[in-house]
Amino acid sequence: MAIHPSALKRARQNEIKRIRNKSYKTRVKKAVKEVRVATADNLVDKAKDSFPKAVSIIQKTASKGVIHKKKAARTISRLARQINSSVHSS
């Protein structure tokens, strides 16, 4: 365990950031899952409605540094491809 005051403060800050980052990651997972479930169930309108919300959440999370910006771009790209393929197949 940390002994110096600065190390104790850093440990407190890290714990706060860990909890905050966890909530952001959970929001991203829920948003992505909502789009993927809608496309899997062939609910194209619902998928198109939830996609911009998911993109917003993902980009906001990446801008805060919780996830890497390339991971955010990759996730958004994959969701877009999934929606487009479900639109063209049905």
N, CA, C and O atoms as a CHARMM CRD file, in Angstrom:
* protein
*
  360
    1    1 MET  N      0.84800  -1.19300   0.00000 PROA 1      0.00000
    2    1 MET  CA     0.00000   0.00000   0.00000 PROA 1      0.00000
    3    1 MET  C      0.87900   1.23700   0.00000 PROA 1      0.00000
    4    1 MET  O      2.00600   1.20900   0.49500 PROA 1      0.00000
    5    2 ALA  N      0.36000   2.32300  -0.55700 PROA 2      0.00000
    6    2 ALA  CA     1.10700   3.57000  -0.66500 PROA 2      0.00000
    7    2 ALA  C      1.34400   4.18100   0.71800 PROA 2      0.00000
    8    2 ALA  O      0.51700   4.06300   1.62200 PROA 2      0.00000
    9    3 ILE  N      2.49900   4.83500   0.85100 PROA 3      0.00000
   10    3 ILE  CA     2.85600   5.45200   2.12200 PROA 3      0.00000
   11    3 ILE  C      2.89300   6.97000   2.00900 PROA 3      0.00000
   12    3 ILE  O      2.37700   7.67400   2.87700 PROA 3      0.00000
   13    4 HSD  N      3.51000   7.47900   0.93000 PROA 4      0.00000
   14    4 HSD  CA     3.65400   8.92600   0.76700 PROA 4      0.00000
   15    4 HSD  C      2.30700   9.58200   0.47900 PROA 4      0.00000
   16    4 HSD  O      1.44800   8.97200  -0.15700 PROA 4      0.00000
   17    5 PRO  N      2.11600  10.79600   0.93200 PROA 5      0.00000
   18    5 PRO  CA     0.83800  11.48700   0.70700 PROA 5      0.00000
   19    5 PRO  C      0.47800  11.61200  -0.76900 PROA 5      0.00000
   20    5 PRO  O     -0.68800  11.47800  -1.14100 PROA 5      0.00000
   21    6 SER  N      1.48500  11.87200  -1.61500 PROA 6      0.00000
   22    6 SER  CA     1.20700  12.00900  -3.04600 PROA 6      0.00000
   23    6 SER  C      0.74300  10.68000  -3.64200 PROA 6      0.00000
   24    6 SER  O     -0.12600  10.65700  -4.51400 PROA 6      0.00000
   25    7 ALA  N      1.32000   9.57800  -3.17000 PROA 7      0.00000
   26    7 ALA  CA     0.92000   8.26400  -3.66200 PROA 7      0.00000
   27    7 ALA  C     -0.48300   7.89900  -3.17600 PROA 7      0.00000
   28    7 ALA  O     -1.25000   7.25800  -3.89500 PROA 7      0.00000
   29    8 LEU  N     -0.81000   8.30800  -1.95700 PROA 8      0.00000
   30    8 LEU  CA    -2.16300   8.07500  -1.44300 PROA 8      0.00000
   31    8 LEU  C     -3.19200   8.84900  -2.25800 PROA 8      0.00000
   32    8 LEU  O     -4.25700   8.32700  -2.59000 PROA 8      0.00000
   33    9 LYS  N     -2.86200  10.09600  -2.57600 PROA 9      0.00000
   34    9 LYS  CA    -3.76800  10.91500  -3.38000 PROA 9      0.00000
   35    9 LYS  C     -3.92800  10.30800  -4.77500 PROA 9      0.00000
   36    9 LYS  O     -5.03700  10.25200  -5.30700 PROA 9      0.00000
   37   10 ARG  N     -2.82500   9.85500  -5.36400 PROA 10     0.00000
   38   10 ARG  CA    -2.88100   9.25000  -6.69400 PROA 10     0.00000
   39   10 ARG  C     -3.76000   7.99400  -6.66500 PROA 10     0.00000
   40   10 ARG  O     -4.50900   7.74400  -7.61000 PROA 10     0.00000
   41   11 ALA  N     -3.67400   7.21100  -5.60200 PROA 11     0.00000
   42   11 ALA  CA    -4.49600   6.00200  -5.47500 PROA 11     0.00000
   43   11 ALA  C     -5.98200   6.36500  -5.39600 PROA 11     0.00000
   44   11 ALA  O     -6.82300   5.69400  -5.99500 PROA 11     0.00000
   45   12 ARG  N     -6.29600   7.43100  -4.65400 PROA 12     0.00000
   46   12 ARG  CA    -7.69800   7.88900  -4.56700 PROA 12     0.00000
   47   12 ARG  C     -8.19000   8.34800  -5.93800 PROA 12     0.00000
   48   12 ARG  O     -9.30300   8.01100  -6.34300 PROA 12     0.00000
   49   13 GLN  N     -7.36800   9.11500  -6.65200 PROA 13     0.00000
   50   13 GLN  CA    -7.76000   9.61900  -7.96900 PROA 13     0.00000
   51   13 GLN  C     -7.96000   8.47000  -8.95800 PROA 13     0.00000
   52   13 GLN  O     -8.89600   8.47300  -9.75700 PROA 13     0.00000
   53   14 ASN  N     -7.06100   7.49100  -8.88600 PROA 14     0.00000
   54   14 ASN  CA    -7.17300   6.34600  -9.79100 PROA 14     0.00000
   55   14 ASN  C     -8.46300   5.57400  -9.56000 PROA 14     0.00000
   56   14 ASN  O     -9.08800   5.10800 -10.51300 PROA 14     0.00000
   57   15 GLU  N     -8.86100   5.43800  -8.32300 PROA 15     0.00000
   58   15 GLU  CA   -10.09900   4.71400  -8.00300 PROA 15     0.00000
   59   15 GLU  C    -11.31200   5.45500  -8.55700 PROA 15     0.00000
   60   15 GLU  O    -12.22300   4.83900  -9.11100 PROA 15     0.00000
   61   16 ILE  N    -11.32100   6.78000  -8.40500 PROA 16     0.00000
   62   16 ILE  CA   -12.42600   7.59000  -8.92700 PROA 16     0.00000
   63   16 ILE  C    -12.49200   7.47100 -10.45000 PROA 16     0.00000
   64   16 ILE  O    -13.57000   7.29500 -11.01700 PROA 16     0.00000
   65   17 LYS  N    -11.33900   7.56900 -11.10400 PROA 17     0.00000
   66   17 LYS  CA   -11.30400   7.46300 -12.56600 PROA 17     0.00000
   67   17 LYS  C    -11.71400   6.07100 -13.03400 PROA 17     0.00000
   68   17 LYS  O    -12.38000   5.93000 -14.05900 PROA 17     0.00000
   69   18 ARG  N    -11.31800   5.04500 -12.28500 PROA 18     0.00000
   70   18 ARG  CA   -11.67100   3.67400 -12.65800 PROA 18     0.00000
   71   18 ARG  C    -13.18300   3.48800 -12.67100 PROA 18     0.00000
   72   18 ARG  O    -13.73600   2.88700 -13.59100 PROA 18     0.00000
   73   19 ILE  N    -13.84200   4.00700 -11.64600 PROA 19     0.00000
   74   19 ILE  CA   -15.29300   3.88600 -11.55600 PROA 19     0.00000
   75   19 ILE  C    -15.96700   4.67200 -12.68800 PROA 19     0.00000
   76   19 ILE  O    -16.92400   4.19700 -13.29800 PROA 19     0.00000
   77   20 ARG  N    -15.46000   5.86700 -12.95700 PROA 20     0.00000
   78   20 ARG  CA   -16.02300   6.69900 -14.02500 PROA 20     0.00000
   79   20 ARG  C    -15.84200   6.02100 -15.38000 PROA 20     0.00000
   80   20 ARG  O    -16.78000   5.96000 -16.17400 PROA 20     0.00000
   81   21 ASN  N    -14.63400   5.51000 -15.64600 PROA 21     0.00000
   82   21 ASN  CA   -14.35800   4.84400 -16.91800 PROA 21     0.00000
   83   21 ASN  C    -15.21700   3.59600 -17.08600 PROA 21     0.00000
   84   21 ASN  O    -15.65200   3.28000 -18.19300 PROA 21     0.00000
   85   22 LYS  N    -15.45700   2.89800 -16.00000 PROA 22     0.00000
   86   22 LYS  CA   -16.28800   1.69500 -16.04000 PROA 22     0.00000
   87   22 LYS  C    -17.70300   2.03800 -16.49400 PROA 22     0.00000
   88   22 LYS  O    -18.30000   1.30900 -17.28600 PROA 22     0.00000
   89   23 SER  N    -18.23300   3.14200 -15.99200 PROA 23     0.00000
   90   23 SER  CA   -19.59300   3.52700 -16.37800 PROA 23     0.00000
   91   23 SER  C    -19.65100   3.93800 -17.84700 PROA 23     0.00000
   92   23 SER  O    -20.62500   3.63900 -18.53800 PROA 23     0.00000
   93   24 TYR  N    -18.60800   4.62400 -18.32700 PROA 24     0.00000
   94   24 TYR  CA   -18.57300   5.00100 -19.75100 PROA 24     0.00000
   95   24 TYR  C    -18.51100   3.76500 -20.63400 PROA 24     0.00000
   96   24 TYR  O    -19.20700   3.69100 -21.64700 PROA 24     0.00000
   97   25 LYS  N    -17.68400   2.79400 -20.26000 PROA 25     0.00000
   98   25 LYS  CA   -17.55900   1.57800 -21.05400 PROA 25     0.00000
   99   25 LYS  C    -18.86200   0.78800 -21.06500 PROA 25     0.00000
  100   25 LYS  O    -19.22300   0.18800 -22.07700 PROA 25     0.00000
  101   26 THR  N    -19.56100   0.79000 -19.94300 PROA 26     0.00000
  102   26 THR  CA   -20.84400   0.09600 -19.87100 PROA 26     0.00000
  103   26 THR  C    -21.86300   0.76100 -20.79600 PROA 26     0.00000
  104   26 THR  O    -22.63400   0.08100 -21.47400 PROA 26     0.00000
  105   27 ARG  N    -21.86000   2.09600 -20.81800 PROA 27     0.00000
  106   27 ARG  CA   -22.76500   2.81800 -21.71600 PROA 27     0.00000
  107   27 ARG  C    -22.48600   2.47500 -23.16800 PROA 27     0.00000
  108   27 ARG  O    -23.41500   2.29900 -23.95600 PROA 27     0.00000
  109   28 VAL  N    -21.20800   2.37800 -23.52700 PROA 28     0.00000
  110   28 VAL  CA   -20.82900   2.02700 -24.89800 PROA 28     0.00000
  111   28 VAL  C    -21.32300   0.62700 -25.23700 PROA 28     0.00000
  112   28 VAL  O    -21.89700   0.40300 -26.30300 PROA 28     0.00000
  113   29 LYS  N    -21.09600  -0.31200 -24.32300 PROA 29     0.00000
  114   29 LYS  CA   -21.51600  -1.69300 -24.56600 PROA 29     0.00000
  115   29 LYS  C    -23.02000  -1.79200 -24.76200 PROA 29     0.00000
  116   29 LYS  O    -23.48800  -2.50900 -25.64700 PROA 29     0.00000
  117   30 LYS  N    -23.78500  -1.06800 -23.93200 PROA 30     0.00000
  118   30 LYS  CA   -25.24400  -1.10200 -24.04800 PROA 30     0.00000
  119   30 LYS  C    -25.70700  -0.51600 -25.37800 PROA 30     0.00000
  120   30 LYS  O    -26.60900  -1.05500 -26.01900 PROA 30     0.00000
  121   31 ALA  N    -25.08900   0.58700 -25.79000 PROA 31     0.00000
  122   31 ALA  CA   -25.46900   1.24500 -27.04600 PROA 31     0.00000
  123   31 ALA  C    -25.16500   0.34000 -28.23900 PROA 31     0.00000
  124   31 ALA  O    -25.97700   0.21800 -29.15700 PROA 31     0.00000
  125   32 VAL  N    -23.99900  -0.28900 -28.21900 PROA 32     0.00000
  126   32 VAL  CA   -23.61100  -1.18200 -29.31000 PROA 32     0.00000
  127   32 VAL  C    -24.53500  -2.38800 -29.35300 PROA 32     0.00000
  128   32 VAL  O    -24.95800  -2.81500 -30.42800 PROA 32     0.00000
  129   33 LYS  N    -24.84800  -2.93400 -28.19100 PROA 33     0.00000
  130   33 LYS  CA   -25.71400  -4.10900 -28.12200 PROA 33     0.00000
  131   33 LYS  C    -27.11400  -3.78600 -28.65600 PROA 33     0.00000
  132   33 LYS  O    -27.72900  -4.60500 -29.33900 PROA 33     0.00000
  133   34 GLU  N    -27.60500  -2.59400 -28.34000 PROA 34     0.00000
  134   34 GLU  CA   -28.93000  -2.20200 -28.81400 PROA 34     0.00000
  135   34 GLU  C    -28.98600  -2.19900 -30.33500 PROA 34     0.00000
  136   34 GLU  O    -29.96300  -2.66700 -30.91900 PROA 34     0.00000
  137   35 VAL  N    -27.94200  -1.67100 -30.98700 PROA 35     0.00000
  138   35 VAL  CA   -27.90400  -1.64100 -32.45200 PROA 35     0.00000
  139   35 VAL  C    -27.77800  -3.05600 -33.00500 PROA 35     0.00000
  140   35 VAL  O    -28.46500  -3.41600 -33.96100 PROA 35     0.00000
  141   36 ARG  N    -26.90500  -3.85200 -32.40800 PROA 36     0.00000
  142   36 ARG  CA   -26.67800  -5.21000 -32.92100 PROA 36     0.00000
  143   36 ARG  C    -27.89900  -6.09900 -32.76800 PROA 36     0.00000
  144   36 ARG  O    -28.19500  -6.90500 -33.65000 PROA 36     0.00000
  145   37 VAL  N    -28.60500  -5.96200 -31.66500 PROA 37     0.00000
  146   37 VAL  CA   -29.82400  -6.76100 -31.46200 PROA 37     0.00000
  147   37 VAL  C    -30.88700  -6.35000 -32.47800 PROA 37     0.00000
  148   37 VAL  O    -31.59200  -7.19900 -33.02400 PROA 37     0.00000
  149   38 ALA  N    -30.99800  -5.05400 -32.72700 PROA 38     0.00000
  150   38 ALA  CA   -31.98900  -4.57100 -33.68800 PROA 38     0.00000
  151   38 ALA  C    -31.68600  -5.08700 -35.09600 PROA 38     0.00000
  152   38 ALA  O    -32.60000  -5.47500 -35.82300 PROA 38     0.00000
  153   39 THR  N    -30.41000  -5.09400 -35.48200 PROA 39     0.00000
  154   39 THR  CA   -30.06700  -5.59800 -36.81400 PROA 39     0.00000
  155   39 THR  C    -30.25200  -7.11200 -36.89600 PROA 39     0.00000
  156   39 THR  O    -30.65700  -7.63700 -37.93400 PROA 39     0.00000
  157   40 ALA  N    -29.95700  -7.80500 -35.80900 PROA 40     0.00000
  158   40 ALA  CA   -30.12000  -9.26000 -35.80600 PROA 40     0.00000
  159   40 ALA  C    -31.59100  -9.65100 -35.92200 PROA 40     0.00000
  160   40 ALA  O    -31.91900 -10.67200 -36.52600 PROA 40     0.00000
  161   41 ASP  N    -32.47700  -8.84000 -35.34500 PROA 41     0.00000
  162   41 ASP  CA   -33.90900  -9.11100 -35.39400 PROA 41     0.00000
  163   41 ASP  C    -34.57600  -8.49500 -36.62400 PROA 41     0.00000
  164   41 ASP  O    -35.80200  -8.50700 -36.74000 PROA 41     0.00000
  165   42 ASN  N    -33.76600  -7.95400 -37.54800 PROA 42     0.00000
  166   42 ASN  CA   -34.25000  -7.30400 -38.78100 PROA 42     0.00000
  167   42 ASN  C    -35.17900  -6.12500 -38.49500 PROA 42     0.00000
  168   42 ASN  O    -36.11400  -5.86800 -39.25200 PROA 42     0.00000
  169   43 LEU  N    -34.91600  -5.41100 -37.39900 PROA 43     0.00000
  170   43 LEU  CA   -35.65500  -4.18800 -37.08600 PROA 43     0.00000
  171   43 LEU  C    -34.83500  -3.00200 -37.59400 PROA 43     0.00000
  172   43 LEU  O    -34.16200  -2.31600 -36.82500 PROA 43     0.00000
  173   44 VAL  N    -34.91000  -2.77700 -38.91600 PROA 44     0.00000
  174   44 VAL  CA   -34.03700  -1.80400 -39.57100 PROA 44     0.00000
  175   44 VAL  C    -34.29700  -0.39800 -39.05700 PROA 44     0.00000
  176   44 VAL  O    -33.35400   0.36000 -38.82800 PROA 44     0.00000
  177   45 ASP  N    -35.56000  -0.04100 -38.87300 PROA 45     0.00000
  178   45 ASP  CA   -35.87300   1.31500 -38.40700 PROA 45     0.00000
  179   45 ASP  C    -35.32100   1.56700 -37.01100 PROA 45     0.00000
  180   45 ASP  O    -34.76600   2.63200 -36.73900 PROA 45     0.00000
  181   46 LYS  N    -35.47400   0.58800 -36.13100 PROA 46     0.00000
  182   46 LYS  CA   -34.95400   0.73900 -34.76800 PROA 46     0.00000
  183   46 LYS  C    -33.43000   0.83700 -34.78600 PROA 46     0.00000
  184   46 LYS  O    -32.84200   1.61700 -34.03800 PROA 46     0.00000
  185   47 ALA  N    -32.80000   0.04500 -35.64000 PROA 47     0.00000
  186   47 ALA  CA   -31.33700   0.08100 -35.75000 PROA 47     0.00000
  187   47 ALA  C    -30.87200   1.43600 -36.26000 PROA 47     0.00000
  188   47 ALA  O    -29.88700   1.98400 -35.76700 PROA 47     0.00000
  189   48 LYS  N    -31.57400   1.97100 -37.23800 PROA 48     0.00000
  190   48 LYS  CA   -31.19400   3.28700 -37.78100 PROA 48     0.00000
  191   48 LYS  C    -31.41100   4.39600 -36.76300 PROA 48     0.00000
  192   48 LYS  O    -30.66700   5.37700 -36.74500 PROA 48     0.00000
  193   49 ASP  N    -32.41900   4.25100 -35.92100 PROA 49     0.00000
  194   49 ASP  CA   -32.66800   5.25900 -34.88300 PROA 49     0.00000
  195   49 ASP  C    -31.62900   5.19800 -33.77300 PROA 49     0.00000
  196   49 ASP  O    -31.19700   6.23400 -33.26800 PROA 49     0.00000
  197   50 SER  N    -31.22600   3.99500 -33.39300 PROA 50     0.00000
  198   50 SER  CA   -30.29100   3.85600 -32.28500 PROA 50     0.00000
  199   50 SER  C    -28.83400   4.03700 -32.70700 PROA 50     0.00000
  200   50 SER  O    -27.97100   4.25200 -31.85600 PROA 50     0.00000
  201   51 PHE  N    -28.54800   3.95500 -34.00300 PROA 51     0.00000
  202   51 PHE  CA   -27.16900   4.09200 -34.47900 PROA 51     0.00000
  203   51 PHE  C    -26.56500   5.46700 -34.18300 PROA 51     0.00000
  204   51 PHE  O    -25.45600   5.51900 -33.65200 PROA 51     0.00000
  205   52 PRO  N    -27.23400   6.58600 -34.49700 PROA 52     0.00000
  206   52 PRO  CA   -26.62500   7.89500 -34.18100 PROA 52     0.00000
  207   52 PRO  C    -26.38300   8.10100 -32.68400 PROA 52     0.00000
  208   52 PRO  O    -25.40000   8.73100 -32.29500 PROA 52     0.00000
  209   53 LYS  N    -27.26900   7.57800 -31.85500 PROA 53     0.00000
  210   53 LYS  CA   -27.07300   7.68300 -30.40600 PROA 53     0.00000
  211   53 LYS  C    -25.83300   6.90100 -29.98600 PROA 53     0.00000
  212   53 LYS  O    -25.03900   7.36400 -29.16800 PROA 53     0.00000
  213   54 ALA  N    -25.68000   5.71500 -30.55400 PROA 54     0.00000
  214   54 ALA  CA   -24.51900   4.89200 -30.23400 PROA 54     0.00000
  215   54 ALA  C    -23.22700   5.56600 -30.69700 PROA 54     0.00000
  216   54 ALA  O    -22.22500   5.54900 -29.98300 PROA 54     0.00000
  217   55 VAL  N    -23.25200   6.15500 -31.88100 PROA 55     0.00000
  218   55 VAL  CA   -22.07400   6.85200 -32.39900 PROA 55     0.00000
  219   55 VAL  C    -21.69200   8.00100 -31.48000 PROA 55     0.00000
  220   55 VAL  O    -20.51100   8.20900 -31.19900 PROA 55     0.00000
  221   56 SER  N    -22.67800   8.74200 -31.01300 PROA 56     0.00000
  222   56 SER  CA   -22.42000   9.86200 -30.11700 PROA 56     0.00000
  223   56 SER  C    -21.77100   9.39000 -28.81700 PROA 56     0.00000
  224   56 SER  O    -20.80100   9.98700 -28.35000 PROA 56     0.00000
  225   57 ILE  N    -22.29600   8.34500 -28.25100 PROA 57     0.00000
  226   57 ILE  CA   -21.75300   7.81500 -26.99700 PROA 57     0.00000
  227   57 ILE  C    -20.32900   7.31200 -27.20300 PROA 57     0.00000
  228   57 ILE  O    -19.45200   7.56400 -26.37700 PROA 57     0.00000
  229   58 ILE  N    -20.10100   6.60100 -28.30700 PROA 58     0.00000
  230   58 ILE  CA   -18.77200   6.04700 -28.58300 PROA 58     0.00000
  231   58 ILE  C    -17.75600   7.16800 -28.78500 PROA 58     0.00000
  232   58 ILE  O    -16.65400   7.10800 -28.24000 PROA 58     0.00000
  233   59 GLN  N    -18.11600   8.18400 -29.55900 PROA 59     0.00000
  234   59 GLN  CA   -17.18700   9.28400 -29.81100 PROA 59     0.00000
  235   59 GLN  C    -16.89600  10.09000 -28.55200 PROA 59     0.00000
  236   59 GLN  O    -15.76600  10.52500 -28.33600 PROA 59     0.00000
  237   60 LYS  N    -17.90100  10.28400 -27.73600 PROA 60     0.00000
  238   60 LYS  CA   -17.70100  11.01500 -26.48200 PROA 60     0.00000
  239   60 LYS  C    -16.75600  10.24200 -25.56800 PROA 60     0.00000
  240   60 LYS  O    -15.89400  10.83400 -24.91900 PROA 60     0.00000
  241   61 THR  N    -16.91800   8.92500 -25.51800 PROA 61     0.00000
  242   61 THR  CA   -16.06000   8.08800 -24.69000 PROA 61     0.00000
  243   61 THR  C    -14.61800   8.12700 -25.19600 PROA 61     0.00000
  244   61 THR  O    -13.67700   8.16100 -24.40300 PROA 61     0.00000
  245   62 ALA  N    -14.45100   8.12300 -26.51500 PROA 62     0.00000
  246   62 ALA  CA   -13.10100   8.18700 -27.08700 PROA 62     0.00000
  247   62 ALA  C    -12.46300   9.54800 -26.84000 PROA 62     0.00000
  248   62 ALA  O    -11.25900   9.62500 -26.59600 PROA 62     0.00000
  249   63 SER  N    -13.23800  10.61100 -26.89700 PROA 63     0.00000
  250   63 SER  CA   -12.68300  11.94800 -26.68700 PROA 63     0.00000
  251   63 SER  C    -12.21700  12.14600 -25.25300 PROA 63     0.00000
  252   63 SER  O    -11.32200  12.94900 -24.98700 PROA 63     0.00000
  253   64 LYS  N    -12.82400  11.41500 -24.33700 PROA 64     0.00000
  254   64 LYS  CA   -12.41300  11.49100 -22.92600 PROA 64     0.00000
  255   64 LYS  C    -11.22200  10.58600 -22.63800 PROA 64     0.00000
  256   64 LYS  O    -10.66200  10.62300 -21.54200 PROA 64     0.00000
  257   65 GLY  N    -10.83300   9.77300 -23.62000 PROA 65     0.00000
  258   65 GLY  CA    -9.66500   8.92000 -23.45000 PROA 65     0.00000
  259   65 GLY  C     -9.95800   7.60400 -22.75900 PROA 65     0.00000
  260   65 GLY  O     -9.03500   6.89400 -22.35900 PROA 65     0.00000
  261   66 VAL  N    -11.22700   7.27000 -22.61300 PROA 66     0.00000
  262   66 VAL  CA   -11.58200   6.01700 -21.95000 PROA 66     0.00000
  263   66 VAL  C    -11.29100   4.83900 -22.88300 PROA 66     0.00000
  264   66 VAL  O    -10.76000   3.81300 -22.45700 PROA 66     0.00000
  265   67 ILE  N    -11.64400   4.99900 -24.15300 PROA 67     0.00000
  266   67 ILE  CA   -11.28000   4.01000 -25.16400 PROA 67     0.00000
  267   67 ILE  C    -10.43600   4.71400 -26.21700 PROA 67     0.00000
  268   67 ILE  O    -10.49900   5.93600 -26.35000 PROA 67     0.00000
  269   68 HSD  N     -9.66000   3.96300 -26.95300 PROA 68     0.00000
  270   68 HSD  CA    -8.78300   4.53000 -27.97000 PROA 68     0.00000
  271   68 HSD  C     -9.60500   5.02500 -29.15100 PROA 68     0.00000
  272   68 HSD  O    -10.64700   4.45300 -29.47200 PROA 68     0.00000
  273   69 LYS  N     -9.13900   6.08500 -29.79500 PROA 69     0.00000
  274   69 LYS  CA    -9.91300   6.66200 -30.89800 PROA 69     0.00000
  275   69 LYS  C    -10.03300   5.70400 -32.07400 PROA 69     0.00000
  276   69 LYS  O    -11.03000   5.73500 -32.79600 PROA 69     0.00000
  277   70 LYS  N     -9.03400   4.85500 -32.27400 PROA 70     0.00000
  278   70 LYS  CA    -9.13300   3.88600 -33.37300 PROA 70     0.00000
  279   70 LYS  C    -10.11000   2.76500 -33.04600 PROA 70     0.00000
  280   70 LYS  O    -10.76300   2.22800 -33.94000 PROA 70     0.00000
  281   71 LYS  N    -10.21200   2.41500 -31.78300 PROA 71     0.00000
  282   71 LYS  CA   -11.21500   1.41900 -31.38500 PROA 71     0.00000
  283   71 LYS  C    -12.60600   1.97600 -31.60300 PROA 71     0.00000
  284   71 LYS  O    -13.51000   1.26500 -32.04300 PROA 71     0.00000
  285   72 ALA  N    -12.77500   3.25900 -31.29200 PROA 72     0.00000
  286   72 ALA  CA   -14.06800   3.90500 -31.50100 PROA 72     0.00000
  287   72 ALA  C    -14.42700   3.90000 -32.98500 PROA 72     0.00000
  288   72 ALA  O    -15.55300   3.56900 -33.35600 PROA 72     0.00000
  289   73 ALA  N    -13.47100   4.26600 -33.82700 PROA 73     0.00000
  290   73 ALA  CA   -13.71200   4.29800 -35.27100 PROA 73     0.00000
  291   73 ALA  C    -14.04100   2.90000 -35.79500 PROA 73     0.00000
  292   73 ALA  O    -14.93100   2.73500 -36.63000 PROA 73     0.00000
  293   74 ARG  N    -13.32500   1.90800 -35.30400 PROA 74     0.00000
  294   74 ARG  CA   -13.55500   0.53100 -35.73500 PROA 74     0.00000
  295   74 ARG  C    -14.94600   0.04800 -35.33500 PROA 74     0.00000
  296   74 ARG  O    -15.63500  -0.60000 -36.12300 PROA 74     0.00000
  297   75 THR  N    -15.35200   0.36600 -34.11600 PROA 75     0.00000
  298   75 THR  CA   -16.67000  -0.04600 -33.63200 PROA 75     0.00000
  299   75 THR  C    -17.77300   0.61100 -34.44100 PROA 75     0.00000
  300   75 THR  O    -18.74000  -0.04500 -34.82700 PROA 75     0.00000
  301   76 ILE  N    -17.63100   1.91200 -34.69900 PROA 76     0.00000
  302   76 ILE  CA   -18.63100   2.64000 -35.47500 PROA 76     0.00000
  303   76 ILE  C    -18.70800   2.08000 -36.88800 PROA 76     0.00000
  304   76 ILE  O    -19.79700   1.90600 -37.43600 PROA 76     0.00000
  305   77 SER  N    -17.55600   1.80100 -37.47200 PROA 77     0.00000
  306   77 SER  CA   -17.51700   1.26200 -38.82800 PROA 77     0.00000
  307   77 SER  C    -18.21700  -0.08700 -38.90900 PROA 77     0.00000
  308   77 SER  O    -18.97500  -0.35100 -39.84200 PROA 77     0.00000
  309   78 ARG  N    -17.95900  -0.92800 -37.93200 PROA 78     0.00000
  310   78 ARG  CA   -18.57700  -2.25700 -37.93900 PROA 78     0.00000
  311   78 ARG  C    -20.08800  -2.17700 -37.75400 PROA 78     0.00000
  312   78 ARG  O    -20.83500  -2.93800 -38.36800 PROA 78     0.00000
  313   79 LEU  N    -20.53300  -1.25500 -36.90500 PROA 79     0.00000
  314   79 LEU  CA   -21.98000  -1.08800 -36.73200 PROA 79     0.00000
  315   79 LEU  C    -22.62100  -0.59700 -38.03000 PROA 79     0.00000
  316   79 LEU  O    -23.68500  -1.07400 -38.42500 PROA 79     0.00000
  317   80 ALA  N    -21.96600   0.35500 -38.68300 PROA 80     0.00000
  318   80 ALA  CA   -22.50100   0.89400 -39.93800 PROA 80     0.00000
  319   80 ALA  C    -22.57800  -0.18900 -41.00700 PROA 80     0.00000
  320   80 ALA  O    -23.56200  -0.28300 -41.73900 PROA 80     0.00000
  321   81 ARG  N    -21.52900  -1.00600 -41.08900 PROA 81     0.00000
  322   81 ARG  CA   -21.53900  -2.09800 -42.06000 PROA 81     0.00000
  323   81 ARG  C    -22.65600  -3.08600 -41.77400 PROA 81     0.00000
  324   81 ARG  O    -23.30800  -3.58500 -42.69200 PROA 81     0.00000
  325   82 GLN  N    -22.87300  -3.36500 -40.50100 PROA 82     0.00000
  326   82 GLN  CA   -23.91000  -4.31300 -40.11000 PROA 82     0.00000
  327   82 GLN  C    -25.29200  -3.78000 -40.49000 PROA 82     0.00000
  328   82 GLN  O    -26.13000  -4.52500 -40.99700 PROA 82     0.00000
  329   83 ILE  N    -25.52500  -2.49900 -40.24800 PROA 83     0.00000
  330   83 ILE  CA   -26.80500  -1.89100 -40.58600 PROA 83     0.00000
  331   83 ILE  C    -27.00400  -1.89400 -42.09900 PROA 83     0.00000
  332   83 ILE  O    -28.07800  -2.24600 -42.58900 PROA 83     0.00000
  333   84 ASN  N    -25.96300  -1.49900 -42.84100 PROA 84     0.00000
  334   84 ASN  CA   -26.08000  -1.44300 -44.29600 PROA 84     0.00000
  335   84 ASN  C    -26.30800  -2.82200 -44.89400 PROA 84     0.00000
  336   84 ASN  O    -27.07200  -2.95700 -45.84900 PROA 84     0.00000
  337   85 SER  N    -25.67300  -3.83400 -44.36100 PROA 85     0.00000
  338   85 SER  CA   -25.88100  -5.17700 -44.89400 PROA 85     0.00000
  339   85 SER  C    -27.28000  -5.68700 -44.57900 PROA 85     0.00000
  340   85 SER  O    -27.86500  -6.42000 -45.37700 PROA 85     0.00000
  341   86 SER  N    -27.82300  -5.30700 -43.42500 PROA 86     0.00000
  342   86 SER  CA   -29.17200  -5.74700 -43.08500 PROA 86     0.00000
  343   86 SER  C    -30.21800  -5.00100 -43.91400 PROA 86     0.00000
  344   86 SER  O    -31.28100  -5.54600 -44.21000 PROA 86     0.00000
  345   87 VAL  N    -29.92000  -3.76500 -44.28600 PROA 87     0.00000
  346   87 VAL  CA   -30.84800  -2.98400 -45.12200 PROA 87     0.00000
  347   87 VAL  C    -30.89900  -3.57600 -46.51400 PROA 87     0.00000
  348   87 VAL  O    -31.97900  -3.70600 -47.09100 PROA 87     0.00000
  349   88 HSD  N    -29.72900  -3.94300 -47.07400 PROA 88     0.00000
  350   88 HSD  CA   -29.67100  -4.44000 -48.43200 PROA 88     0.00000
  351   88 HSD  C    -30.14500  -5.88100 -48.54600 PROA 88     0.00000
  352   88 HSD  O    -30.59600  -6.30000 -49.61200 PROA 88     0.00000
  353   89 SER  N    -30.05000  -6.64100 -47.46800 PROA 89     0.00000
  354   89 SER  CA   -30.45000  -8.04000 -47.53200 PROA 89     0.00000
  355   89 SER  C    -31.96200  -8.20400 -47.38800 PROA 89     0.00000
  356   89 SER  O    -32.52900  -9.18000 -47.87700 PROA 89     0.00000
  357   90 SER  N    -32.62500  -7.23700 -46.70800 PROA 90     0.00000
  358   90 SER  CA   -34.06400  -7.38700 -46.50700 PROA 90     0.00000
  359   90 SER  C    -34.87700  -6.60100 -47.49700 PROA 90     0.00000
  360   90 SER  O    -36.10600  -6.63200 -47.44900 PROA 90     0.00000
